[in-house]
Amino acid sequence: MVDYFKRITYKQIIMCSLLAVLFTVSMLFVHHNYAFYERPIAKVIETNLLDTTEIIDDNDNEDYLYTQQITAEIKNGDEKGELIQFTNEYSTSKAYDQEYHVGNELFVSIDRSIEENEILTGTINDVKRDKYVLMISWIFIFTLLIIGKKQGLFSIISLAVNASLLSYALDVYIQTANASLLFISGITVILFTAISLLLVNGFNEKTYAAIVATLLGTFISLSIAYLVMDLTSESGLQYEEMGFLTRPPQVVFMAGVLIGSLGAVMDVAITMSSSIFGLYEKNNNIPVKALKTSGMEIGKDIMGTMTNILFFVYIGGSIPTLILYLKNAYPLPFTLSMNLSLEVARALAGGIGIVITIPIGLYTALFFINRKRAKS
């Protein structure tokens, strides 16, 4: 233990101290930031259950409706410190409502029509969740830094940059009437790939090989998906979930396929590149044939798991809607076609990208290795 502390550098101490200060300051701020909100915020100090009603619909789905009286203290605005009362109705299913507990902080609307000296009343609009979001964010950051150290820090930076970039790209598309979403998404994907891989893995041949393989695999899979959709006239694809968009749903779907498959393809590309370069760095005289054989074996090992991961990620988000349809007596084929057609199409397109990226990543890595050998 003593040796461990001796190995801690001055730079690490400064970094840990800075993180501790940032964590403490941010947590204190988010717990006392009521004055920074324009909307009234009330903190629940007492709850009482007034009534319980059983509800059974035509499909024999059973639910219970509860009526709850809430007393809260206003934390900001002109009425700061005053008590306010609400009547809240919530169900067991909590589909469009929720039960509130002592300590919850709520965004509220205050009834301004009450007489003077009467207790304030109003309605609940939303829950103030910023402190929970911040806590989860810090857990994520600490986990990345503890396990990934320097690479973890660069991963956090690349994630922040990519999130800002995506937000900006979508804002440009929304604000520009004639903008092409696919073109904007394509540029964004190129920037995502370069930023993520260069920041985390550095400027070297391994990273360059992964970037080339990622972009080739992603755009080839998109081209195949587009070709299949064109040949089949998009038969079987249900765009009802995009019914409220004012832009063509096909283009939005294709942009989702492009960005959605990028993560899995990038993972496969960097895995293939790192593995091939790792073998080469251990033995600079290893034959190209041996690298090919080892690379294909590695590709076969990750192909099945990565394809399944992509499938589960897309399908998992549809489980609540599937249950809702089935609980309301919709036929299974109709339920699956309405809710899974787009997700299955995305998973298949991403799976094609994963499979294609394995040989692309292998031969791209071999190209950079052969070029490196020729220079030495």
N, C-alpha and C positions, 0 to 999 in steps of 0.2 A: 504493500500500500504506500509506503514511504517512497519507494522507487517510482511509483506511478505519479505521485505529486511532483517529484523532481523533474519528470519528463514534460510537465505542463509548461509551455512557453509563455512568455510575456504577452505575445499577440493573442494566445488563446484566453488568457485571463481577461484581457481587455474586451475580447468578443463576448465572453460569458457575462461579464459585468454589464456590457451594453445591452445584451438581450434581457438580463434580469431587470434593468431599469426600464426598458421599453415595455416589458410584460407588466410590471407593476403600475407604471404610469397609464398604460392603455386600459388596464382593468379598473383602476380607480376612476378614470375619466368616464368609461362607459357605464359605471354604476352611479354617476352623479352628473349626467349630461342632459338633464331634463330641460334646462334653460335654452339649449340649442335647438329644441323642437318648437315649431310654431303650433302644432296640434296639441290640445290638452292631453296630459298623461295623468292617469290615476292608478294608485297602487292599492290592491285589494287588501283590506284589513279584517274583513269578516264575511262569511258566506253562510246561508241558510237554505235548506231544501224545503220548498213549499208544497210541491205536488208531484206525483208520479202517475203517468197514464200509459197503459199498454196499447200498442197499435199493431194491427194485423192487416196486411194488404190482400189484394185479390190472389196473389201467388203464394199465400200462407207465409210470407216473410214476417217474422216477429220482431218488433222493436219497442223501445220504451222511450217516452218523452218526459223529461224532467223540467220542472220550473224552479229556478234558483234565484234567491234574493242576494244581492251583493252590495256591501258597503265598502267604499274606497276613499282614499285621501288624494286630493288633487296635488300634483307635485310641481306644476309650473303655471305661468299665466297670472291673470289678475285674481283668480280664485285660489291661488296656491295656499295649501293648508286647510282648506275647507273640505267637509265630507260630502260625498255624492252617492246616491243609491241607483242601482240598476236592477231590472228584472231580466234574467237570462234563461232562455229555453234551449235545451240541448238533448240530444238523443244518444242511445247506446252506440249506434253506428258512427256518430260524429262525422257524418259525411259533409255537412255544410255548417256545423256548429261545434262547440266544444264546452267542456266544463271548466270553470275557472276556480282557482285555489288562492288561499291567503298567500300574499307575496307576489302574485302575478302583477305585472305592469301593463296597463291597457291604454291604447289610444281611444279617446272617447269624444262624443259630441255632447255639449251641455245644453240642456233645455233653458233658453233665456226667458221663457214666458212665465216663470214662477213668481209668486209674490215675495216681497222682502221678508226676511227672517225664516222663510221656509227652507227645508233641506233641499239641496240641489238634486236634480234627477237628470238623466240623459240616456244615451245609447252607446253601446260598445261597438267600435269600428274595427279594431285589430289589436293584436298583442305586440308589445315591444319586445323584440327578440334579439336586439343587437348584442347583448352581453353573452348570450348563448352562442351566437355565430362567432364572436370574437374568441370565446373559449375553445371551440372546436378548431378554429384557425390556428391558435397557438399550439394546440396538441399536434396538429398536422405539421407545423413548422418545427417543433421540437423533435418530433419523430424523424423527420427528414434530416435534420442536423445531427442528431445522435447517431443514426445509422449511416447516413451518406457523407457526413462531415463536409468537406469542401464541395464535393459533387452535389450534396444535398442543398447547400447554399445556392449553387448555380441553378439547380432545379427549381428552387423557389423563385429566383429572379426570372428564369425563362417562363415559368408559369404566369407570373405577374405581367410580363411583357406580352405574352401571347394572349392573355385575357383582355388586356387593353387594346391589343391589335384587332382582335375579333370584334370587340365592342365598337371600335372605330369603323371597321369595315362594314358592319351591319348598319351603322348610322349613315354612312355614305350611301349605301344602297337604298335605305328608306327615304333619305332626303333628295335623292336624284331620281327623277321619273324614268329616264331612259337608260339607266345603268344596267349592265348585265351582271346578275348575281353569280353566274358561273365564272365569269372572268374575274370578278372581285374575289370569289372563293379560291380560284386557282392561284392568284397572286398571294393571297393570304396563306395558302398551304405551303407555297415555296418559302415564304418568310418564316412560318411556323417551324418547318423542317430545319432550315439553316440556323435559326436562333436556338432551338432546343438542342440540337446535336452539337453545334459549335460551343455553346456555353457549357454543356455538361461534359463533353468528351474532348474539347480542345481542338486546336487547328493542327490536324495531322492526317496522314493517308487513310487511317481507319475511319475517321469521321467523314472525309470526302467520299469514300466508297459507300458509306451508309447513306449519305445525302443523295447521291446519284441513284442508289437502289430504291430508296424510299420514294423519290419523285417518279421514277419509271414505273414502279409497282402500283402506286396510287393512280396515276393518270391512265395506265393501261387498264386497270380494273374499271375505272370510270368509263373508258371508251367501250369496253365489252358490255357493261351494263346499259349504256346508251344504245348500242347496236341491238341488243336483245329486246329492249323496250320498243325500238323502232320497228323491228321485224315482227313483233307480236302485237303491235298497236296498243301496247300497255294493257293488254287483256289481263284481268284479274287483280289489277291494282286499284285500291279504293282510296280516293283522296278526300273522303268525307271529313276527316279530322282537320283538314286544311280549308274547310268550307268558308271560313270567315276571312281568309286572306284576300287582299285586293290585287295580288300578283299571281301569275300562272303557277299552280301547285306543282306541275311537272318540274319546272326549273328549281323551285325550292327543294323538292325531293332530291334532285340530282346534286344540288349543292350540299345537302345533308349527307348523301352517300360519299361525296368527295371528302368532306371534313371528317365524317364519322369513321371511315376506313383508314384515315391517316395514322391514327394512334397505333393500331394493330400492325399496320405495314411498317411503321417506323421501328416498332419493337423488334419485329423479325429482322429488319435490315441491320440494325445495330448489333443484334445477337449474332447474325451470320458474319458480319464484318469483324467483330471483336474475337469471335472464335477462330476464324481463319488467321487473323493477324497474331493471335495468341500462340497458335501452333507454329507460325513462321518465326516469331521472336524467340521461342524456345529452341528451335533448330533452324538456322538460316539456310541449311542445305537440304531441307525436306523437299522431296520431289513434288511437282505440281499434281501428279496423279494421286498421291497420298492426301494432298490438301483437298482435292475434289471429292475423294471418297469420304474423308472425315466430314467435310462440309455438308454433303448430302445426307449423311447419317444424322448430323445435328439438325438439319432442316426437317427431316422426317420426324424427329423427336418432338420438335416444337410445333409442327404443323397442326397436329390434332388438338393439342391443348389450346393453341391460340384461336383456332376456328371455333372451338366450343366456347371459349371466353367471349368472343364476339357475338355468338348466337345468344348466350345467356344475358349479356348486357342489353341487347336490343329487345329480347322477348320479356325480360324481367320487368321492364317498365310498363308492360301491357297487362300484367296480372290483375291489378285492381279493376280495370275496365272489363276484362274477361269475366271476372267473378260477378260484376254488376250485371252484365248481359245475361249470364247463366242463371243468376238468382231471380231474374225477371222473366224466365221461361222462354228466352230466345233460343232457337235451334242451334246446336253446336256448329254445323257447317257455316251458317250465317254469322255466328259470333266470331269464328276464326277468320273468315274472309274479311269481315269488316274491321277487325282490330289487328290482325297479324300480317296482312298482305304487304304493307310497307316495311314492317320490321323484318320479315323474312327476306324481302328483296334486298334490304340494306345488309343483312347478315350474309346473304349469298354473294353480293358484290364485294363485301369486305373479305369473305373467305377466298374468293378468286384472287384478290389482291395479295393475300397472305401466301397462297400457294405459288403465285407467279414470282413473288419477291424472293423466294428461296433460291432458285437458280440465278436470278438477276443479282442478288446479293453475293452469291458465291463467285460468279464470274467477274463481277465488278471488283470484289476484293482481290481476286487473282490478278486482274489487270494492274491494280495499283502495286501489288507485291512484285510482279514481274518488272514493272517500271522502276521500283525501288532497287531490285537486284541489278538492273542494267546500269544504274547510276553508281553502285558500289564497286 
